[in-house]
Amino acid sequence: MLEANTFRSMMMIGGVMTVAVIIACFFTVPMVEVDERAKSHYEIIMDADLGDADHLTGYQAVMFTVQGKIRGGTNHY
């Protein structure tokens, strides 16, 4: 019985660590490539300077999409 509980505990710890690594990569690893045009749009909409970076993290890409859709939905008369 002890071996089964130990195995389950180790599997749970391994699963939690795997999920933590995936979440950390979403916030830190550059994934989405941006060109100069998209970079200038990102800097205007997000009011942030990317410097010489040519990739965005997953979090930055999602936030850029959300902010862009919110600000792009303005109707001009």
C-alpha positions in Angstrom: 0.0 0.0 0.0 2.8 2.4 0.8 4.4 1.9 -2.6 1.1 2.8 -4.5 0.6 5.9 -2.4 4.3 7.0 -3.0 3.9 6.4 -6.7 0.7 8.5 -6.9 2.4 11.3 -4.9 5.4 11.3 -7.2 3.1 11.3 -10.3 1.2 14.2 -8.8 4.3 16.2 -8.1 5.7 15.5 -11.6 2.4 16.6 -13.1 2.4 19.9 -11.1 6.0 20.5 -12.1 5.2 19.9 -15.7 2.3 22.3 -15.6 4.4 24.9 -13.8 7.1 24.7 -16.5 4.5 25.1 -19.3 3.0 28.2 -17.6 6.5 29.7 -17.0 7.4 29.2 -20.7 4.1 31.0 -21.7 5.3 34.0 -19.8 9.0 34.0 -20.5 9.9 32.2 -23.8 9.7 34.3 -27.0 7.4 32.4 -29.4 5.7 34.8 -31.8 7.9 36.5 -34.5 7.0 40.1 -35.3 8.1 42.2 -38.2 8.8 46.0 -38.1 5.2 46.9 -38.9 3.7 44.7 -36.2 6.4 45.9 -33.8 5.4 49.5 -34.3 1.7 48.6 -33.9 2.6 46.8 -30.7 4.5 49.7 -29.3 1.7 52.1 -30.1 -1.2 50.0 -28.7 0.6 48.6 -25.6 2.5 51.8 -24.9 5.7 49.7 -24.4 9.1 49.7 -26.0 10.3 46.4 -27.4 13.8 47.6 -28.2 15.5 45.3 -30.7 13.4 42.3 -29.8 11.9 40.5 -32.8 9.7 38.0 -30.9 6.9 38.2 -28.4 6.1 35.8 -25.5 2.8 34.0 -25.6 1.4 36.3 -22.9 2.5 39.5 -24.8 0.8 38.2 -28.0 -2.5 37.4 -26.2 -2.6 40.8 -24.5 -1.8 42.5 -27.8 -4.6 40.7 -29.4 -7.1 41.6 -26.7 -6.0 45.3 -26.6 -6.0 45.5 -30.3 -9.5 44.2 -30.7 -10.8 46.5 -28.0 -9.2 49.6 -29.5 -9.9 48.5 -33.1 -13.6 48.3 -32.5 -14.0 52.1 -32.2 -16.4 53.5 -34.8 -15.5 56.8 -36.4 -18.3 58.9 -37.8 
